[in-house]
Amino acid sequence: LFRSLRNGNLDAAQRSLQEALDKEPRSVDANNMMGVLLQQEGSPANVAKADSYFRRALDIDPTAAQVHNNYGVYLISQRRYRDAIGHFKIAGETLGYDGRGAALENLGRTYLQLSDPQAEQTFKLALQANNSLLIARLELAQIYMARKQIPDASAVYNDYLRVLGDQPQSARSLWLGVRIARAEHDTIRMKTFINQLAAAYPSSTEYQHYLQLQNNPEAVWK
């Protein structure tokens, strides 16, 4: 089943899940995974159906942290941010749940969508739960940069790069690096990040914004 999902063989995965549900309709795992599968398939009809499977799983076991996290992700995909918050909170408060850090990271991202200042503390809690998270670090660095807390932004960003290791940066993280280096008057590092941005993401919004800034020195770097 999991191999079929990973390989994108959704038809085979759906058949396996339906067989499991025919045998045990109250299986939390099968209902949860059916919701994930239908959401992954992506057609409007199947995405709409996914909601009922997540809710059925939670009706069977209201404490199922993985289901709460998956349902929260689903709700975010539907832009139902306020509905997602409670589910991420439950998952993030469930001690012993392996995905607790990721659930708190998802909660922080949801708060960002709502411009809720609780995002900062939530990302810190996410890193306490799982110190290998990348998104929480990047978002914290973005928050500090927006406040012009340059030393804090720089420290968290450098930590993000440490955890990222040999993985490529995104256009967004490179652009953050450019702005931090500029604020620190580190022209060599700034040029390095700009060159990486130009090479890897020449059509990105971030690189196009940089080109616009070059043509308009009075524009705000953000």
N, C-alpha and C positions, 0 to 999 in steps of 0.2 A: 504493500500500500504506500509506504513512505517513499519507496524507490519510484513508484509510478508518479507520485506527486512531484518529486524532485526532477524526474525526467520529462515532466510536462504531459505524461500520458493520463490525462484527466478522465478519459472514458473508462480505462481499466480501474482507476482509483474509485470512480463513482460506483462501478459495479461491485467492487469489494465492499465499499461502505454500505451500499444498499442491502447486500446480503447480510452484513452484520446487523443492520437495523431491522431487517425482517426477522432475524433470530432474537434480537434483544432491543426492542424499540426504546428502552430506557437507558441505553448505553450513553453515558456522558461523553466518552471519548469519540464514539462514532458520530453523535450529533454535532459535536464540536468540529470534528474534521470535515464533516459534510458542509458545514458553514464555511470553513476555510476554502474548501474545494470550489464551492459555488461562487464565492467571492473571487477566487483566483481565475475562474473561467471568464468572468467579466461581462457577460451579456446582461442587459438590464433585467431580463426575466430571472436569471439565476442569481444575480446580486440581490434582487428583492427577496428571493426564496431563502437566501443565506440567513437573513435576520431571524426567521422563525426557528431555524436549527440552533442558532446560538441561544435564543431565548428558551428553547426547550431544554437544552443542556443545563441552563442555569435554574430552570424550574426543578429539574431533577436533583441538582446539587448546587445550591446557592453559594457555596464556599469555594467552588472550583476556580482557583486563581488563574490557571491557563486559559480557561474559557472567558473569564472576565477580561484578561489582556487581549485575547483575540477579538472579542466582541468590541472592545474599545477601539482597536485598530480598524475594524469594520465601520464603526460609527464615524470615525475621523474621515474615512474614505467617502462617507456620505455628508461630510461637513456638519455632522451633528456633534459639535465639539462639547457642548455642555452635557449632553447625554453620556459622552465618553468618560468624563472626569470621574464619576463615581466608580466605574468599572476599573479604571486604572488605579484608583486609590485602594480598592479592595485587593487587587493583585499586588500592589506595591507594599501593602501592610501585612502580607501573608508571609510570616517568617518561615524559612525552610523551602520556599518556592524558588527554584533555580532561576526563574526569569524575573525575579523581583526588581533587580536593577534596571532591566529593559522596560518593565512596566512603569517605573518611576521616570525613566527617560521619556517614555511616551507621554506621561502626565505632564512633564515639563514642556514638551513640544505643544501639547494641547493648550497649556496656559499661555504660551507665546502667541498662539493663534488668537487668543482672546485678549491679548495685551495685559495679562494678569501678572502683577509683580511677584507672585508666588513661584514663577518659573525658575528664578535664580536659586532659591533654596531647594527646590525640587531636584534640580540638576545636581546640586551638591549631595543630596541624599542618595541620588542614583549612583554617584561615584563611590559613596560609602558602601553601598550594597554590592557594587561591581566596579572595581577600579580599572577595568580594561575598556570601558565604554568610550567610544569616540565621539558620538553625536553630542553627548552631554558636555564634553570638553569644548567642542567647537562652539556650541551654543552659549556656553558660559563666556568664552572669549569674545563672542559677538556682543553679548550683553555689556561686558566691561568696556569694549571699544566704543559702543554707542554712548556710554556715559563719560567717555574720555578718560577712563581709568587705565592709562596706557601700561603702567608696570604690571597691573593685574592681568590685563588682556594679553600682554606679551608672555607672562609666565605660564598662563593656561594654554596659550597657543603653542609654545615650545613643548609643553607637556603633551599636547595633542600630536605634535610631530614625532615625539619620542615613541608614543604608543602606536602611531600609524606605521612606523618603520619603513619598509621598502614599498609599501602600497602607494599608488599614485594619489596625489591630492586632487580634490575636486576644484572646479573653477571658483566655487564660493570660498573654499578655504585658502586658495592661492590669493584671491583678492583681499581677504582679511590679512594675510601675511604681508601683502604689498602695503596696505594702509598702516599696519603696525610698524613696519620697517620705516616708512615715511615719517611717522610720528616720532620715531626714535632717531631720525636723521641717519639711518643706516642705508646709505645709497647703494652700496654693493649688494646687500641682501635684497633691497627693493628691486634692483634691476634683475637679479637672479629670478625672483618670483614673477616679474613681468615677462621675462623671456620664457619661463615655463608655461605661463598662462597663454602667451601668444602661440607657442608651439603645440600645446595640447588642446587648447580650446579657442581657436581664432574666431569662431562664430558666436562665442558665448556672450551673454548679456554683460558679464563682468569685463571682458576684454573690450567690447564695444564701448562700454562706459569709460574705460581708461582712455581710449582713443579720443572720445569726446572731451575728456578733461584736458587732454594735451592741446586741444584746439581752443579751449576756453579756460585760461588760467584762473579766472575768478570763480569758477564753479566749485561747489563744495564736494570734498572727497568723502563719500559715504557708501 
